[in-house]
């Protein structure tokens, strides 16, 4: 796993570890985010993932609500 410091470097489908590194949050915070209501996740088997474009839309929606 390489540290992704820019949006362009992120994979199209993100894991908890990708969220942790990109957002600079703890492992537990990444899992809390993946399990929070309204966060745009989907399952691959038993593992939650988020699309990169969905993450950006979610962040933009949070910016507007602040």
C-alpha positions, 0 to 999 in steps of 0.5 A: 500500500502506497501513501496517496497524497493526491486525488489523482493517485487514489484508486477508483475503489477505496478501502478503509486503509485508503481512507485512513491515509488519504484523509489522515485519520486513524484506522478506527475513524476510517471504519467509523466513517465507513459504517456511518449513516449517509456515507456512500459505501457498497460491499464487495463480499463482506468488505465495505468500499467507497468509490473515489467520486462518491467520496468527493461528492460526500466531502463537498456536501459536508463542506456546504453543511458547515 
